[in-house]
Amino acid sequence: MSDLDDLYQEVVLDHGKRPRNFGPLPGATHRAEGLNPLCGDHLTVYAVVEGGVVRDARFEGSGCAISKASASMMTGAVKGKTAADVEALFERFHRLVTAGPGAAGDPEALGKLAVFGGVHAHPTRVKCASLAWHTLRAALRGEGEPVSTE
């Protein structure tokens, strides 16, 4: 196993067992639900947006370790970013998990999120890793319908 695979497993296990930013967010200005029926992941993502900047983000729900780890790392990564910055990060992350590290552009731009680069080799796990991201995107856009990976 490569060092990146080892790091991926370590990060996913850590964030899956002890997710950061987990729980409801009183005063949330944006909210959306997401569901991955294939894996059974069900998340609610919350954000506080003030002056066009994500001031806080949290999530709650249940899911597999990959889904929880991705949501945990995502909520940390988007704090302090504008909606445009979040959209650009979403696009880079989505390319990373669907096509691999080479497709995501500058690996430094993703920071710690780059550990999800190996997910592209496991198509059923792409939906787990991207669910929170699609859900946050829907929340920031004010979309009322629950997000589904199907």
C-alpha positions as CSV (number, residue, x, y, z in Angstrom):
1,M,0.0,0.0,0.0
2,S,1.3,3.5,-0.8
3,D,1.9,6.3,1.7
4,L,-1.1,8.1,0.2
5,D,-3.3,5.1,0.6
6,D,-2.2,4.8,4.2
7,L,-2.9,8.5,4.8
8,Y,-6.3,8.2,3.2
9,Q,-7.3,5.3,5.5
10,E,-6.0,7.1,8.5
11,V,-7.8,10.3,7.7
12,V,-11.1,8.6,6.8
13,L,-11.0,6.5,10.0
14,D,-10.2,9.5,12.2
15,H,-12.8,11.8,10.7
16,G,-15.3,9.0,10.4
17,K,-15.0,8.1,14.1
18,R,-14.6,11.6,15.4
19,P,-16.2,14.0,12.8
20,R,-15.5,17.7,13.2
21,N,-18.2,20.3,13.0
22,F,-20.8,17.6,13.7
23,G,-24.2,18.6,15.0
24,P,-26.9,21.2,14.4
25,L,-26.1,24.8,13.8
26,P,-28.4,27.3,15.6
27,G,-28.9,30.4,13.5
28,A,-28.0,28.7,10.2
29,T,-29.0,30.8,7.2
30,H,-28.7,27.9,4.8
31,R,-29.7,24.3,5.1
32,A,-30.1,21.2,2.8
33,E,-30.6,17.5,3.1
34,G,-28.7,14.9,1.2
35,L,-29.3,11.2,0.7
36,N,-27.2,8.4,-0.9
37,P,-29.7,5.6,-1.2
38,L,-27.1,3.1,-2.3
39,C,-25.0,3.4,0.8
40,G,-27.7,4.7,3.2
41,D,-25.9,8.0,3.9
42,H,-28.3,10.7,5.1
43,L,-26.9,14.1,5.9
44,T,-28.1,17.6,6.7
45,V,-25.6,20.4,6.0
46,Y,-26.0,23.8,7.7
47,A,-24.2,27.1,6.9
48,V,-24.1,30.6,8.3
49,V,-23.4,33.0,5.5
50,E,-22.8,36.7,6.3
51,G,-21.7,39.3,3.9
52,G,-21.3,36.6,1.2
53,V,-18.8,34.6,3.3
54,V,-19.4,31.2,4.9
55,R,-18.8,32.0,8.6
56,D,-19.7,28.6,9.9
57,A,-20.7,25.2,8.6
58,R,-21.8,22.0,10.3
59,F,-23.5,18.7,9.4
60,E,-25.4,16.0,11.1
61,G,-26.8,12.6,10.1
62,S,-25.6,9.2,9.6
63,G,-23.4,7.6,7.0
64,C,-20.4,5.5,6.1
65,A,-16.9,6.5,7.2
66,I,-16.1,8.1,3.8
67,S,-19.3,10.2,3.8
68,K,-18.7,11.4,7.4
69,A,-15.0,12.1,6.8
70,S,-15.7,14.0,3.6
71,A,-18.4,16.1,5.4
72,S,-16.1,16.7,8.4
73,M,-13.3,17.9,6.2
74,M,-15.5,19.9,3.9
75,T,-17.1,21.9,6.7
76,G,-13.7,22.9,8.0
77,A,-12.4,23.7,4.5
78,V,-15.3,26.1,3.5
79,K,-15.2,28.3,6.6
80,G,-14.1,31.9,5.7
81,K,-14.7,31.3,1.9
82,T,-17.1,33.1,-0.4
83,A,-19.8,31.3,-2.3
84,A,-17.6,31.6,-5.4
85,D,-14.6,30.1,-3.6
86,V,-16.8,27.2,-2.3
87,E,-18.0,26.6,-5.8
88,A,-14.5,26.5,-7.2
89,L,-13.4,24.1,-4.3
90,F,-16.5,21.9,-5.1
91,E,-15.4,21.7,-8.7
92,R,-11.8,20.8,-7.9
93,F,-13.0,18.2,-5.3
94,H,-15.5,16.7,-7.7
95,R,-12.9,16.3,-10.4
96,L,-10.5,14.7,-7.8
97,V,-13.0,12.0,-6.7
98,T,-14.4,11.3,-10.2
99,A,-11.3,11.4,-12.3
100,G,-8.3,11.3,-10.0
101,P,-5.6,13.6,-8.7
102,G,-4.3,14.6,-12.1
103,A,-7.7,16.1,-13.1
104,A,-8.1,18.3,-10.0
105,G,-5.5,20.8,-11.1
106,D,-3.0,22.1,-8.5
107,P,-2.9,19.5,-5.7
108,E,-1.9,22.2,-3.2
109,A,-5.2,24.0,-3.9
110,L,-7.1,21.1,-2.2
111,G,-4.8,20.9,0.9
112,K,-5.8,18.0,3.1
113,L,-8.8,17.1,0.9
114,A,-6.3,15.6,-1.6
115,V,-6.3,12.4,0.4
116,F,-9.6,11.6,-1.3
117,G,-7.8,11.2,-4.6
118,G,-8.0,7.4,-4.5
119,V,-11.8,7.4,-4.3
120,H,-12.1,7.7,-8.1
121,A,-10.9,4.1,-8.4
122,H,-14.0,3.0,-6.5
123,P,-17.1,4.4,-8.3
124,T,-19.6,3.4,-5.7
125,R,-17.6,5.4,-3.1
126,V,-17.5,8.6,-5.2
127,K,-21.1,9.2,-4.2
128,C,-20.2,8.7,-0.5
129,A,-17.4,11.2,-0.8
130,S,-19.3,13.8,-2.8
131,L,-22.7,13.7,-1.0
132,A,-21.9,16.4,1.5
133,W,-20.4,18.6,-1.2
134,H,-23.6,18.4,-3.4
135,T,-25.7,19.0,-0.3
136,L,-23.7,22.1,0.7
137,R,-23.9,23.4,-2.9
138,A,-27.7,23.0,-2.8
139,A,-27.9,24.8,0.6
140,L,-25.9,27.7,-0.7
141,R,-28.0,27.9,-3.8
142,G,-31.2,27.9,-1.7
143,E,-32.5,24.7,-3.4
144,G,-35.3,23.2,-1.3
145,E,-35.5,19.7,-2.6
146,P,-33.3,17.0,-0.9
147,V,-30.2,16.2,-2.8
148,S,-29.9,12.6,-4.0
149,T,-26.9,10.8,-5.5
150,E,-29.2,8.8,-7.6
